[in-house]
């Protein structure tokens, strides 16, 4: 399951690597079958945490990797875990996981950001990466992820909090700074089929648009952190559902 040298070089150069068809049809169907459990459960009963759109639709479900058997297995799938261990070069734990949901016509934008743009405030270094599993077909119309190739090489850019655009506070790169770091030709739409997996660096600039399509767009993201990069004490630490207070090595 490990990548060859050219695969690793591609990731290091671009800040991401998309592997088509990494998960087979049976694996994808298992993930899709588990989505209603994640969406319809109640936080106080199943241990997961849900954020919602202004209209009430679920926007994110956190902690599926702890509480749902299919997603517990997913984070340990060697097709995903072995490349992550190669790239991080150490044992890892799950910093957090989330089902990102964009309901048809209702799912809203994710503004341009770097994950480490705000994770820095959790007392960690930039030695994390994410694996995003495409569960539903991803298109430009239903709000597929967009990435800026090579943007991770800039390092962290200062972010600001946006509490207006959506129901969930977003840390994002200010528009004036975006003009200096993003060229139109560097923006890549990550379109794909169920079972495709996007691996990406924590400093990669990325975002996504509104779902303008009748197709829902569900993805599952597992964030892997170097076991030696546990959060240091910070003022007002965020809750366990978004910054894990458990450090179980994924194996």
LINLIN-V98672 format. One record per pair of residues at least 6 apart in sequence whose C-alpha atoms are under 6 Angstrom apart, sorted by the first residue. I is the first residue (numbers start at 0). GAP is how many residues later the second one is. Records with the same first field share a line. If there is no record, write none. Layout:
I=GAP + GAP
//
This chain:
0=78
1=80 + 81
10=6
13=135 + 136
14=135 + 137 + 185 + 186 + 189
15=183 + 184
16=181 + 182
17=179 + 180
18=177 + 178
19=176
20=174 + 175
21=173 + 174
22=172
27=167
42=6
47=14 + 15
48=12 + 13
49=10 + 11
50=7 + 8 + 9
51=6 + 7
52=6 + 114
53=113
58=42
59=39 + 40 + 41
60=37 + 38
61=35 + 36
62=34
63=7
64=6 + 7
65=6
75=175
90=136
91=132 + 133 + 134 + 135 + 157 + 158
92=131 + 132 + 134 + 154 + 155 + 156 + 157
93=129 + 130
94=128 + 129 + 130 + 148 + 149
95=127 + 146
96=124 + 125 + 126
97=122 + 123
98=120 + 121
99=118 + 119
100=117
101=114 + 115
102=113
103=109 + 110 + 111 + 112
104=106 + 107 + 108
106=103 + 104
107=102
108=99 + 100 + 101
109=97 + 98
110=61 + 96
111=60 + 94 + 95
112=59 + 60 + 92 + 93
113=89 + 90 + 91
114=87
115=86 + 87
116=39 + 42
122=108 + 109
123=105 + 107
127=74 + 96 + 97
128=71 + 72 + 73 + 94 + 95
129=69 + 70 + 92 + 93
130=67 + 68 + 90 + 91
131=65 + 66 + 88 + 89
132=64 + 86 + 87
133=60 + 61 + 62 + 85
134=59 + 83 + 84
135=58 + 81 + 82
136=55 + 56 + 57
137=6 + 53 + 54
138=52
140=71 + 72
141=69 + 70 + 71
142=65 + 66 + 67 + 68
143=64
144=45 + 62 + 63
145=42 + 43 + 44 + 60 + 61 + 62
146=40 + 41 + 58 + 59
147=38 + 39 + 57
148=37
150=53 + 54
151=51 + 52
158=12 + 13 + 14
159=11 + 12
160=9 + 10
161=7 + 8
162=6
//
